[in-house]
Amino acid sequence: MRGLDELGHTLTELSFECRSAGKHDGGLAAAAAELVQQPVDLIVTTSQPAAHAAHGATEAIPIVTIISGDPVAGGLAQNIAKPGGNVTGVSYYATELAAKPLELLMEVIPKLATVGVLANPEVAYLPFEEDAKRAARQLGVALNIHQVSAPDELDSAFSDMKAEGAQAVFILPDLMFSDQSTRIAALAIERRLPTMAWGPWFTEAGCLMAYSADYSGMGHRLAFYVDRILKGTKAGDLPIEHPTTFEMSINLKTANALGIDLPETVLLLADKVIE
């Protein structure tokens, strides 16, 4: 909204139709199907699962989105430079989003050998899990992946990870995990497991660390695409942008609760430190 305002669009000029998936991936298709029945000029989403749902509901209405996987492999675009269809936007994900967080965990936890991973099977078509496995093999770290598709499965997942000897937890990108960030942080502290997540809202909720692209900056950037499309440019002619800025946040209160003395090298890398 701020980006649209900066580009000269006003709330008196624009109107908005919003539909909710009820905080569950399974509700996206119905929400998208309902939305495309409205006389909308374009659809804006902030996740690739939502973009997939919208794309499944229409190939005519332009879709602007934050993309969290490979848009070409995911069937949303013909190529990055000229998507060709009705979907464009900003890519959230890069391979280093799997490797860099594990490297940071290795700096924080001496002799890190085993990491528990929270993955949602609802978004198994996205590259997060395979990229994490590849990064772990390169770094010599063992991953114990736990498939969690509903909030009520989190307790048992953390219990199992602790029993398996996990020394830390890596949370893969997922909207349900994001919604449950406070619960995840509490479980991690209760089980004394340092967590690495993918957005600064996780550390604000009490998780130890997070590393991601600049999510708020990408949301702001979507306004550029909306502006161009409203002025007549086809979505398929607007290149999909890759992330260039990454940020790390740390929760010092959580580090103290877990008895972790964070290395100075890691603290200096942090863009945000929660005390």
C-alpha positions as CSV (number, residue, x, y, z in Angstrom):
1,M,0.0,0.0,0.0
2,R,2.9,2.4,0.8
3,G,4.4,1.6,-2.6
4,L,1.2,2.3,-4.4
5,D,0.9,5.6,-2.6
6,E,4.4,6.6,-3.5
7,L,3.6,5.8,-7.2
8,G,0.6,8.2,-7.1
9,H,-2.3,5.8,-6.6
10,T,-4.9,6.7,-4.0
11,L,-7.5,4.7,-2.1
12,T,-10.2,6.7,-3.8
13,E,-8.9,5.6,-7.2
14,L,-8.4,1.9,-6.2
15,S,-10.8,-0.6,-4.6
16,F,-9.8,-4.0,-3.1
17,E,-11.4,-7.4,-2.9
18,C,-9.8,-9.7,-0.3
19,R,-10.4,-13.4,0.2
20,S,-8.9,-15.6,3.0
21,A,-7.8,-19.2,2.9
22,G,-8.5,-19.5,6.6
23,K,-4.7,-19.8,7.4
24,H,-4.5,-23.2,5.7
25,D,-3.1,-24.1,2.2
26,G,-6.2,-26.2,1.6
27,G,-8.3,-23.1,1.5
28,L,-6.4,-21.3,-1.2
29,A,-8.1,-22.8,-4.2
30,A,-11.6,-21.9,-3.0
31,A,-10.5,-18.4,-2.1
32,A,-8.9,-17.9,-5.5
33,A,-12.0,-19.4,-7.3
34,E,-14.2,-16.9,-5.4
35,L,-11.9,-14.0,-6.1
36,V,-11.8,-14.4,-9.9
37,Q,-15.6,-14.2,-10.0
38,Q,-15.2,-10.6,-9.0
39,P,-14.5,-7.9,-11.6
40,V,-10.9,-7.5,-10.6
41,D,-8.2,-6.0,-12.8
42,L,-5.4,-8.0,-11.2
43,I,-4.6,-10.3,-8.3
44,V,-1.8,-9.7,-5.7
45,T,-0.5,-12.5,-3.4
46,T,2.6,-12.7,-1.2
47,S,3.3,-16.4,-1.5
48,Q,3.8,-18.9,-4.3
49,P,1.2,-21.4,-2.9
50,A,-1.4,-18.5,-3.2
51,A,0.0,-17.7,-6.7
52,H,-0.5,-21.3,-7.8
53,A,-4.1,-21.2,-6.5
54,A,-4.7,-18.0,-8.4
55,H,-3.1,-19.3,-11.6
56,G,-5.2,-22.4,-11.3
57,A,-8.3,-20.3,-11.2
58,T,-7.4,-17.9,-14.1
59,E,-4.9,-17.6,-16.9
60,A,-6.4,-14.3,-18.0
61,I,-6.3,-12.0,-15.0
62,P,-2.7,-10.7,-14.3
63,I,-1.2,-12.0,-11.0
64,V,1.6,-10.2,-9.1
65,T,3.2,-12.3,-6.4
66,I,6.2,-13.0,-4.2
67,I,7.6,-16.3,-5.6
68,S,9.2,-18.7,-3.1
69,G,10.4,-21.4,-5.5
70,D,11.3,-21.8,-9.2
71,P,8.6,-20.1,-11.2
72,V,9.6,-21.9,-14.4
73,A,9.7,-25.4,-12.8
74,G,6.5,-24.6,-11.0
75,G,4.7,-23.8,-14.2
76,L,4.1,-20.1,-13.4
77,A,6.4,-18.7,-16.1
78,Q,8.1,-19.6,-19.3
79,N,11.4,-17.9,-18.2
80,I,12.5,-15.3,-15.8
81,A,13.3,-12.5,-18.2
82,K,10.0,-12.7,-20.0
83,P,7.4,-14.8,-18.0
84,G,5.1,-15.0,-21.0
85,G,1.9,-15.8,-19.1
86,N,-0.2,-13.9,-16.5
87,V,2.2,-14.2,-13.5
88,T,5.1,-12.0,-12.5
89,G,6.6,-10.5,-9.4
90,V,9.6,-10.8,-7.1
91,S,11.4,-14.1,-6.3
92,Y,11.9,-14.6,-2.5
93,Y,14.1,-17.7,-2.7
94,A,17.7,-18.4,-3.6
95,T,19.8,-21.5,-2.9
96,E,21.8,-19.7,-0.2
97,L,18.6,-19.5,1.9
98,A,19.3,-23.2,2.6
99,A,23.1,-23.2,2.9
100,K,23.6,-19.9,4.7
101,P,21.3,-20.7,7.7
102,L,23.0,-24.0,8.3
103,E,26.4,-22.4,8.1
104,L,25.2,-19.8,10.7
105,L,24.0,-22.6,13.0
106,M,27.3,-24.3,12.7
107,E,29.0,-21.1,13.9
108,V,26.6,-20.8,16.9
109,I,26.7,-24.5,18.0
110,P,30.1,-26.1,18.2
111,K,30.4,-29.5,16.6
112,L,26.9,-29.3,15.2
113,A,26.1,-32.8,13.8
114,T,22.3,-33.3,13.7
115,V,19.6,-30.8,12.8
116,G,15.9,-31.4,13.0
117,V,13.9,-29.9,10.2
118,L,10.3,-28.8,10.1
119,A,8.8,-29.2,6.6
120,N,5.2,-29.0,5.5
121,P,4.2,-31.7,2.9
122,E,1.5,-29.4,1.6
123,V,4.2,-27.4,-0.2
124,A,6.5,-30.3,-1.1
125,Y,6.5,-29.0,-4.7
126,L,8.7,-26.1,-3.6
127,P,12.5,-26.6,-3.5
128,F,13.1,-26.0,0.2
129,E,13.5,-29.5,1.4
130,E,15.8,-30.7,-1.4
131,D,17.9,-27.6,-1.2
132,A,18.3,-28.2,2.6
133,K,19.4,-31.8,2.0
134,R,21.9,-30.7,-0.6
135,A,23.4,-28.0,1.6
136,A,23.6,-30.4,4.6
137,R,25.5,-33.0,2.5
138,Q,28.0,-30.3,1.5
139,L,28.4,-29.1,5.1
140,G,28.5,-32.6,6.6
141,V,25.5,-32.2,8.8
142,A,22.7,-34.8,9.2
143,L,19.1,-33.7,8.8
144,N,16.1,-35.4,10.5
145,I,13.1,-34.1,8.5
146,H,9.7,-34.0,10.2
147,Q,6.7,-33.5,8.0
148,V,4.2,-31.3,9.8
149,S,1.0,-30.2,8.0
150,A,-1.1,-29.0,11.0
151,P,-0.4,-27.0,14.2
152,D,-1.4,-29.9,16.5
153,E,1.5,-32.0,15.1
154,L,4.2,-29.5,16.3
155,D,4.4,-30.9,19.9
156,S,5.2,-34.4,18.8
157,A,7.6,-33.2,16.1
158,F,9.7,-31.3,18.7
159,S,9.5,-34.2,21.1
160,D,10.7,-36.6,18.4
161,M,13.5,-34.2,17.3
162,K,14.8,-34.0,20.8
163,A,14.7,-37.8,21.3
164,E,16.6,-38.2,18.1
165,G,19.4,-36.1,19.3
166,A,18.8,-32.9,17.3
167,Q,21.1,-30.1,18.4
168,A,19.0,-27.4,16.6
169,V,15.9,-26.9,14.5
170,F,15.7,-25.5,10.9
171,I,12.3,-24.3,10.0
172,L,11.6,-24.4,6.3
173,P,9.5,-21.6,4.7
174,D,5.7,-22.2,5.1
175,L,2.7,-20.0,5.9
176,M,1.4,-22.4,8.6
177,F,4.7,-22.3,10.4
178,S,4.7,-18.5,10.1
179,D,1.3,-18.4,11.7
180,Q,2.5,-20.7,14.5
181,S,5.8,-18.8,15.1
182,T,5.0,-18.1,18.8
183,R,4.1,-21.7,19.5
184,I,7.2,-22.9,17.7
185,A,9.4,-20.6,19.7
186,A,7.9,-21.7,23.0
187,L,8.4,-25.4,22.1
188,A,12.0,-24.8,21.0
189,I,12.8,-23.1,24.3
190,E,11.0,-25.8,26.3
191,R,13.0,-28.5,24.5
192,R,16.2,-26.3,24.7
193,L,16.6,-26.4,20.9
194,P,18.1,-23.4,19.1
195,T,16.0,-22.5,16.0
196,M,16.8,-21.1,12.6
197,A,13.9,-19.7,10.7
198,W,13.2,-17.7,7.5
199,G,11.7,-14.4,8.6
200,P,12.3,-11.8,11.2
201,W,8.9,-12.3,12.7
202,F,10.1,-15.7,14.0
203,T,12.8,-14.0,16.2
204,E,10.3,-11.4,17.3
205,A,8.2,-14.4,18.5
206,G,11.1,-15.9,20.4
207,C,13.0,-18.1,18.0
208,L,16.8,-17.8,18.2
209,M,17.7,-16.7,14.6
210,A,16.3,-16.0,11.2
211,Y,17.8,-15.5,7.8
212,S,15.9,-14.4,4.8
213,A,15.5,-12.1,1.9
214,D,14.1,-8.7,2.7
215,Y,10.5,-9.7,2.8
216,S,9.0,-6.2,3.6
217,G,11.1,-4.8,0.8
218,M,9.7,-7.3,-1.6
219,G,6.2,-6.5,-0.6
220,H,6.9,-2.9,-1.3
221,R,8.4,-3.8,-4.7
222,L,5.1,-5.5,-5.8
223,A,3.6,-2.0,-6.1
224,F,5.9,-1.4,-9.1
225,Y,4.4,-4.4,-10.9
226,V,0.8,-3.4,-10.0
227,D,1.5,0.2,-11.3
228,R,2.9,-1.0,-14.6
229,I,0.1,-3.5,-15.2
230,L,-2.6,-0.9,-14.4
231,K,-0.9,1.4,-16.9
232,G,-1.2,-1.3,-19.6
233,T,1.9,-3.5,-19.5
234,K,1.3,-7.2,-19.8
235,A,2.3,-9.3,-16.7
236,G,4.1,-11.7,-19.1
237,D,6.4,-8.9,-20.3
238,L,7.6,-7.9,-16.8
239,P,10.8,-9.8,-15.7
240,I,10.7,-11.7,-12.4
241,E,13.3,-10.1,-10.1
242,H,15.7,-12.1,-7.9
243,P,16.4,-11.2,-4.3
244,T,19.5,-9.1,-3.8
245,T,19.3,-8.2,-0.1
246,F,19.3,-10.7,2.8
247,E,18.9,-10.0,6.4
248,M,19.6,-11.8,9.7
249,S,17.9,-11.3,13.0
250,I,18.8,-12.7,16.5
251,N,16.9,-12.9,19.7
252,L,19.4,-12.4,22.6
253,K,16.9,-13.2,25.3
254,T,16.3,-16.6,23.7
255,A,20.1,-17.1,23.5
256,N,20.4,-16.4,27.2
257,A,17.5,-18.7,28.0
258,L,19.2,-21.5,26.1
259,G,22.6,-20.8,27.6
260,I,24.1,-19.9,24.2
261,D,27.0,-17.5,24.0
262,L,26.7,-16.1,20.5
263,P,30.1,-15.5,18.7
264,E,31.0,-11.9,18.0
265,T,31.3,-12.8,14.3
266,V,27.6,-13.8,14.2
267,L,26.4,-10.8,16.2
268,L,28.2,-8.5,13.8
269,L,26.3,-10.0,10.8
270,A,22.9,-9.4,12.4
271,D,20.8,-6.7,10.9
272,K,18.4,-6.8,13.9
273,V,19.2,-7.9,17.5
274,I,16.3,-8.3,19.9
275,E,17.3,-7.8,23.5
